[in-house]
Amino acid sequence: MVRYVPFSEPLASSKPPVRPPLTADEQTKYDGLLAYVKDIKEIPVSSDSNEKVKKPLDDYEQAWITKECLLRYLRATKWKLADAQKRIEGTLIWRREYGVRDLKADYISPENETGKQVILGYDFQARPCLYLHPSRQNTEKSNRQIQQLVFSLERVIDFMPSGQDTLALLIDFKSSTSSKNPSVNQGRQVLHILQTHYPERLGKALVINIPWFVWTFLKIIHPFIDPLTREKLVFSEPIDKYVPAEQLDSVFGGLSEFKYEHDKYWNAMVEMAAEKHARYMDRWRTLGGGVGQSEAVLRALNEEQFQAELAKEKYLELDAEQAAGTAGTDAGGSTSTSSSESVKLPVELTGHEATSQLGEKEPAVTLEEQLEKVTLEGKSS
């Protein structure tokens, strides 16, 4: 059966990874960053050093600053609190200045009339999949092309299920030409936005049918790609190793007979994303608003999952308090459990075992190995 619209949810067999509880040191850093953002009264509306106008955080900005958001910035800065504080405030200013929330579907719609960016299905770790088809490029190079990617990132984030805060990027370069691919300047601009303002959002990038000029492009921008991002790139491997065939586009070797028709797909995708985001905001208000709410709770699919995620958060908070109270040596002189050890969440709270969720097979070939291969082939030809 031909499909024209996105999948609303992952398969029941696709489960998000379970992260271990924070160590005592990580918890301290997190508490410090949370206290910092709670103390933000207002921030500038522009990064211009001469800009004097400042405004308080509105509801949507506060709802963006979740527990997982703070942890993403801490992981991206290798748990350096001062760096995380600077970067998260910088992103808040950038979101205002760039007008992320002002990017409307009607404005972006012409960029996607050929289906060059599509949200479809979820991988085995319940990451929503964003497909990029460079050969379907239908517009001249412009800022709106970059804005489309930002718009797509915001929508694919709306599609993330409870417990998952990363996405899978699937790129097919088949029939692509050098004139249809982004310029080096555009590539660097996109990389800057992704690495600076969407840290720790990329879970996996699966790339197929790569022509020589794309390898040349990758060689040029390679120095600007963060080492952690490079590790998430997978080249020319069977995509059904990472995405269940039932939700994988047949173009990528899956069983989903997806056909892009703009009028059918675009409105459905926008409406589904808006509905999910409205539910997210309703949950945020129900819980009293403010910063530091849990995305896992806010993205709960239904009331049962909502209550289960709330219980899990309370368990984690108690675990953190106990770890803080027992770390080091107790009053009797005996040594307590190391702060780097974590208590495993009970299965009745997680809904599945934590052990096999975080590990993924390493890609067969790394970016560096591929680039070296291309270089050697070029010299021998």
VEXDREN-2710 file (C-alpha; in Angstrom, 1 decimal):
% VEXDREN-2710
k/r/px/py/pz
1/MET/0.0/0.0/0.0
2/VAL/1.3/3.4/-1.0
3/ARG/2.0/5.8/1.9
4/TYR/1.8/9.6/1.6
5/VAL/2.1/10.8/5.3
6/PRO/4.6/10.3/8.2
7/PHE/4.3/7.6/10.7
8/SER/3.0/9.0/14.0
9/GLU/4.9/6.7/16.4
10/PRO/7.7/4.2/16.3
11/LEU/7.0/0.4/16.3
12/ALA/6.5/-1.2/19.7
13/SER/9.7/-3.0/19.2
14/SER/11.7/0.2/18.7
15/LYS/12.7/1.5/22.1
16/PRO/14.7/4.5/23.1
17/PRO/18.0/4.0/24.9
18/VAL/18.0/4.1/28.7
19/ARG/20.7/6.4/30.0
20/PRO/22.3/5.5/33.4
21/PRO/21.6/7.8/36.3
22/LEU/24.1/10.8/36.7
23/THR/27.1/10.4/38.8
24/ALA/27.5/12.6/41.8
25/ASP/29.8/15.0/39.9
26/GLU/27.5/15.1/36.9
27/GLN/24.5/15.8/39.2
28/THR/26.4/18.7/40.8
29/LYS/27.1/20.2/37.3
30/TYR/23.5/19.7/36.3
31/ASP/22.2/21.3/39.5
32/GLY/24.6/24.2/38.8
33/LEU/23.3/24.8/35.3
34/LEU/19.7/24.4/36.4
35/ALA/20.2/27.1/39.1
36/TYR/21.9/29.3/36.5
37/VAL/19.0/29.2/34.0
38/LYS/16.4/29.6/36.7
39/ASP/18.2/32.9/37.6
40/ILE/18.0/34.3/34.1
41/LYS/15.7/37.3/34.3
42/GLU/16.0/38.5/30.7
43/ILE/18.3/38.1/27.7
44/PRO/19.1/40.2/24.6
45/VAL/17.0/39.9/21.5
46/SER/20.1/40.0/19.3
47/SER/23.8/38.9/19.5
48/ASP/24.8/42.4/18.4
49/SER/27.0/43.8/21.2
50/ASN/25.3/47.2/20.7
51/GLU/21.8/45.7/21.2
52/LYS/20.3/47.1/24.4
53/VAL/16.9/45.5/24.2
54/LYS/16.4/42.6/26.6
55/LYS/13.3/40.5/27.2
56/PRO/12.3/37.9/29.8
57/LEU/12.0/34.2/28.8
58/ASP/8.5/33.5/27.5
59/ASP/6.7/30.2/28.0
60/TYR/8.0/28.6/24.9
61/GLU/11.6/29.4/25.7
62/GLN/11.2/28.1/29.3
63/ALA/9.6/24.9/28.0
64/TRP/12.6/24.5/25.6
65/ILE/15.0/24.5/28.6
66/THR/14.3/21.0/29.8
67/LYS/16.3/18.7/31.9
68/GLU/17.4/16.9/28.8
69/CYS/18.3/20.2/27.1
70/LEU/20.6/21.1/30.0
71/LEU/22.2/17.7/29.9
72/ARG/22.8/17.9/26.1
73/TYR/24.7/21.2/26.5
74/LEU/26.7/19.7/29.4
75/ARG/27.7/16.6/27.4
76/ALA/28.5/18.8/24.4
77/THR/30.9/20.9/26.6
78/LYS/32.4/17.9/28.3
79/TRP/30.7/18.8/31.5
80/LYS/32.3/22.2/31.7
81/LEU/29.7/24.2/33.6
82/ALA/30.8/27.7/32.5
83/ASP/31.0/26.7/28.8
84/ALA/27.5/25.1/29.1
85/GLN/26.1/28.3/30.6
86/LYS/27.6/30.4/27.9
87/ARG/26.4/28.2/25.1
88/ILE/22.8/27.7/26.2
89/GLU/22.4/31.4/26.7
90/GLY/24.0/31.9/23.2
91/THR/21.4/29.5/21.7
92/LEU/18.5/31.3/23.3
93/ILE/19.7/34.6/21.8
94/TRP/20.3/32.9/18.4
95/ARG/16.8/31.4/18.4
96/ARG/15.4/34.9/18.9
97/GLU/17.6/36.5/16.4
98/TYR/17.2/33.8/13.7
99/GLY/13.5/33.8/14.3
100/VAL/13.2/30.0/14.7
101/ARG/9.6/30.2/15.9
102/ASP/8.7/32.7/13.1
103/LEU/9.6/30.2/10.4
104/LYS/6.1/29.3/9.2
105/ALA/5.0/26.3/7.1
106/ASP/3.6/28.5/4.3
107/TYR/6.9/30.3/3.9
108/ILE/9.0/27.1/3.9
109/SER/6.5/25.1/1.7
110/PRO/7.9/26.0/-1.7
111/GLU/11.3/24.7/-0.7
112/ASN/9.8/21.2/-0.2
113/GLU/7.5/20.9/-3.2
114/THR/9.7/18.1/-4.6
115/GLY/10.1/16.3/-1.3
116/LYS/13.8/17.0/-0.7
117/GLN/13.3/16.7/3.1
118/VAL/10.9/14.2/4.5
119/ILE/10.1/13.0/8.1
120/LEU/9.2/9.3/7.8
121/GLY/9.4/6.5/10.4
122/TYR/11.7/5.7/13.3
123/ASP/14.9/3.7/13.7
124/PHE/15.4/0.8/16.1
125/GLN/16.2/3.2/18.9
126/ALA/13.0/5.1/18.2
127/ARG/14.8/8.1/16.7
128/PRO/12.6/9.9/14.1
129/CYS/14.1/9.7/10.7
130/LEU/14.7/12.8/8.6
131/TYR/15.4/12.0/4.9
132/LEU/17.4/14.3/2.7
133/HIS/17.3/13.9/-1.1
134/PRO/19.7/16.5/-2.6
135/SER/18.8/15.4/-6.2
136/ARG/15.3/16.8/-5.6
137/GLN/16.7/20.3/-5.1
138/ASN/14.2/22.7/-6.7
139/THR/15.3/26.2/-5.7
140/GLU/18.3/28.4/-6.2
141/LYS/20.8/28.7/-3.3
142/SER/19.4/31.1/-0.7
143/ASN/19.0/31.6/3.0
144/ARG/15.6/30.0/2.8
145/GLN/17.3/26.7/2.1
146/ILE/19.1/26.9/5.4
147/GLN/15.9/28.0/7.1
148/GLN/14.1/25.0/5.7
149/LEU/16.6/22.7/7.4
150/VAL/16.1/24.5/10.7
151/PHE/12.3/24.2/10.2
152/SER/12.7/20.5/9.5
153/LEU/14.8/20.0/12.6
154/GLU/12.2/21.7/14.8
155/ARG/9.5/19.5/13.3
156/VAL/11.4/16.3/13.7
157/ILE/12.1/17.2/17.3
158/ASP/8.3/17.4/17.7
159/PHE/8.1/13.8/16.4
160/MET/10.5/12.5/19.1
161/PRO/8.8/10.0/21.4
162/SER/9.1/9.9/25.2
163/GLY/12.7/9.0/26.2
164/GLN/14.4/9.8/22.9
165/ASP/16.0/13.2/22.2
166/THR/18.1/12.5/19.1
167/LEU/17.2/12.0/15.4
168/ALA/18.4/9.8/12.6
169/LEU/19.5/11.5/9.3
170/LEU/19.2/9.5/6.1
171/ILE/20.8/11.0/3.0
172/ASP/20.5/9.6/-0.5
173/PHE/22.8/11.2/-3.1
174/LYS/21.6/9.1/-6.0
175/SER/21.2/11.2/-9.2
176/SER/22.6/14.2/-7.3
177/THR/24.8/16.7/-9.2
178/SER/27.4/19.1/-7.9
179/SER/25.2/22.1/-8.9
180/LYS/22.3/20.8/-6.6
181/ASN/24.5/20.3/-3.6
182/PRO/25.2/23.0/-1.0
183/SER/28.1/25.3/-1.4
184/VAL/31.0/25.0/1.0
185/ASN/29.8/28.2/2.6
186/GLN/26.3/26.7/3.1
187/GLY/27.9/23.5/4.4
188/ARG/29.9/25.4/7.0
189/GLN/26.8/27.5/8.0
190/VAL/24.7/24.3/8.5
191/LEU/27.5/22.6/10.5
192/HIS/27.8/25.7/12.7
193/ILE/24.0/25.7/13.4
194/LEU/23.8/22.0/14.0
195/GLN/26.9/21.8/16.3
196/THR/26.3/25.0/18.1
197/HIS/22.6/25.2/18.5
198/TYR/21.4/21.6/18.2
199/PRO/24.2/19.8/20.2
200/GLU/23.8/16.1/20.9
201/ARG/20.7/16.0/18.6
202/LEU/22.2/13.8/15.9
203/GLY/22.0/10.1/16.9
204/LYS/23.0/8.6/13.6
205/ALA/23.6/9.8/10.0
206/LEU/23.1/7.1/7.3
207/VAL/24.5/8.0/3.9
208/ILE/24.1/6.1/0.6
209/ASN/25.0/6.5/-3.1
210/ILE/27.9/9.0/-2.5
211/PRO/29.4/10.5/-5.7
212/TRP/33.0/11.7/-6.0
213/PHE/32.1/15.4/-5.7
214/VAL/30.4/14.8/-2.4
215/TRP/33.6/13.1/-1.1
216/THR/35.5/16.2/-2.3
217/PHE/33.0/18.4/-0.4
218/LEU/33.4/16.2/2.7
219/LYS/37.2/16.5/2.5
220/ILE/36.9/20.3/2.5
221/ILE/34.5/20.6/5.4
222/HIS/36.0/17.6/7.3
223/PRO/38.1/19.8/9.7
224/PHE/35.0/21.7/10.7
225/ILE/33.1/18.5/11.7
226/ASP/33.1/17.8/15.4
227/PRO/34.9/14.5/16.2
228/LEU/31.8/13.2/18.1
229/THR/29.7/14.0/15.0
230/ARG/32.1/12.1/12.8
231/GLU/31.6/9.0/14.9
232/LYS/27.8/9.0/14.1
233/LEU/28.3/9.0/10.3
234/VAL/27.6/5.7/8.5
235/PHE/28.4/5.2/4.8
236/SER/27.0/2.8/2.3
237/GLU/25.8/0.2/4.7
238/PRO/22.4/-1.6/4.5
239/ILE/20.0/0.9/6.2
240/ASP/17.7/-1.9/7.5
241/LYS/20.5/-2.6/10.0
242/TYR/19.5/0.6/11.7
243/VAL/15.8/1.2/10.7
244/PRO/13.0/-1.4/10.8
245/ALA/12.0/-2.3/7.2
246/GLU/8.3/-1.6/8.0
247/GLN/9.0/2.1/8.5
248/LEU/11.9/2.4/6.1
249/ASP/11.4/4.1/2.7
250/SER/11.7/1.5/-0.1
251/VAL/14.2/3.9/-1.8
252/PHE/16.5/3.0/1.1
253/GLY/15.8/-0.7/1.0
254/GLY/12.7/-0.8/3.2
255/LEU/9.2/-2.1/2.9
256/SER/7.4/1.3/3.2
257/GLU/6.1/2.3/-0.3
258/PHE/6.3/6.0/0.4
259/LYS/5.4/8.4/-2.4
260/TYR/5.9/12.1/-2.0
261/GLU/2.9/14.2/-3.0
262/HIS/3.4/17.7/-1.5
263/ASP/-0.3/18.6/-0.9
264/LYS/-0.9/15.3/1.0
265/TYR/2.4/15.1/2.9
266/TRP/3.1/18.7/3.9
267/ASN/-0.2/19.5/5.6
268/ALA/-0.3/16.2/7.4
269/MET/3.3/16.5/8.7
270/VAL/2.7/20.1/9.8
271/GLU/-0.6/19.2/11.6
272/MET/0.9/16.1/13.3
273/ALA/3.9/18.1/14.5
274/ALA/1.6/20.9/15.8
275/GLU/-0.6/18.4/17.6
276/LYS/2.5/16.8/19.3
277/HIS/3.9/20.2/20.3
278/ALA/0.6/21.4/21.7
279/ARG/0.4/18.2/23.9
280/TYR/4.0/18.9/25.0
281/MET/3.0/22.5/26.0
282/ASP/-0.2/21.4/27.7
283/ARG/1.8/18.9/29.8
284/TRP/4.4/21.6/30.6
285/ARG/1.6/23.9/31.9
286/THR/0.0/21.1/33.9
287/LEU/3.3/20.5/35.7
288/GLY/3.6/24.2/36.6
289/GLY/5.8/25.4/33.8
290/GLY/9.3/26.8/34.4
291/VAL/12.6/25.4/33.3
292/GLY/14.0/21.9/34.0
293/GLN/10.9/19.8/33.2
294/SER/11.6/16.4/31.7
295/GLU/11.1/15.8/28.0
296/ALA/10.3/12.2/28.7
297/VAL/7.3/13.3/30.7
298/LEU/6.3/16.1/28.4
299/ARG/6.4/13.8/25.3
300/ALA/4.4/11.0/26.9
301/LEU/2.0/9.4/24.4
302/ASN/-0.9/9.0/26.8
303/GLU/-1.9/9.4/30.4
304/GLU/-0.6/5.9/31.4
305/GLN/2.9/6.7/30.0
306/PHE/2.7/10.2/31.5
307/GLN/2.2/8.8/35.0
308/ALA/4.9/6.2/34.4
309/GLU/7.4/8.8/33.3
310/LEU/6.5/11.0/36.3
311/ALA/7.2/8.0/38.6
312/LYS/10.5/7.4/36.9
313/GLU/11.5/11.0/37.4
314/LYS/10.7/10.9/41.1
315/TYR/12.7/7.7/41.4
316/LEU/15.7/9.4/39.7
317/GLU/15.4/12.4/42.0
318/LEU/15.3/10.3/45.1
319/ASP/18.3/8.3/43.8
320/ALA/20.2/11.5/43.2
321/GLU/19.4/12.8/46.7
322/GLN/20.5/9.5/48.3
323/ALA/23.8/9.5/46.2
324/ALA/24.5/13.0/47.3
325/GLY/23.8/12.1/51.0
326/THR/25.9/8.9/51.0
327/ALA/28.9/9.7/48.8
328/GLY/32.2/9.5/50.5
329/THR/32.6/8.2/54.0
330/ASP/29.7/7.8/56.4
331/ALA/29.6/8.8/60.1
332/GLY/30.7/5.3/61.1
333/GLY/33.9/5.6/59.0
334/SER/32.9/3.0/56.4
335/THR/33.3/3.9/52.7
336/SER/30.1/4.3/50.8
337/THR/29.4/3.3/47.2
338/SER/31.5/5.3/44.7
339/SER/29.8/8.3/43.2
340/SER/30.6/7.0/39.7
341/GLU/28.4/4.0/40.3
342/SER/24.7/4.2/39.4
343/VAL/21.7/2.4/40.6
344/LYS/20.0/0.5/37.9
345/LEU/16.4/1.5/37.4
346/PRO/13.9/-1.3/38.0
347/VAL/12.4/-2.8/34.9
348/GLU/8.8/-1.9/36.1
349/LEU/9.8/1.8/35.8
350/THR/11.7/1.6/32.5
351/GLY/9.4/-0.9/30.8
352/HIS/12.5/-2.7/29.4
353/GLU/16.0/-3.7/30.3
354/ALA/18.6/-0.9/30.2
355/THR/21.5/-3.2/29.3
356/SER/21.2/-3.5/25.5
357/GLN/19.8/-0.1/24.7
358/LEU/22.8/2.2/24.6
359/GLY/25.1/0.0/22.5
360/GLU/25.0/0.3/18.7
361/LYS/27.3/-1.5/16.3
362/GLU/30.2/0.7/15.1
363/PRO/30.0/1.6/11.4
364/ALA/32.0/-0.7/9.2
365/VAL/34.0/2.2/7.7
366/THR/34.7/5.6/9.4
367/LEU/34.7/8.9/7.6
368/GLU/38.4/9.2/7.9
369/GLU/38.9/5.8/6.3
370/GLN/36.5/6.7/3.5
371/LEU/38.3/10.0/2.8
372/GLU/41.6/8.2/2.8
373/LYS/40.3/5.6/0.3
374/VAL/39.0/8.3/-2.0
375/THR/42.4/10.2/-1.8
376/LEU/44.3/7.0/-2.7
377/GLU/41.9/6.2/-5.6
378/GLY/42.4/9.7/-6.9
379/LYS/46.2/9.4/-6.9
380/SER/46.1/6.0/-8.7
381/SER/43.8/7.1/-11.4
END
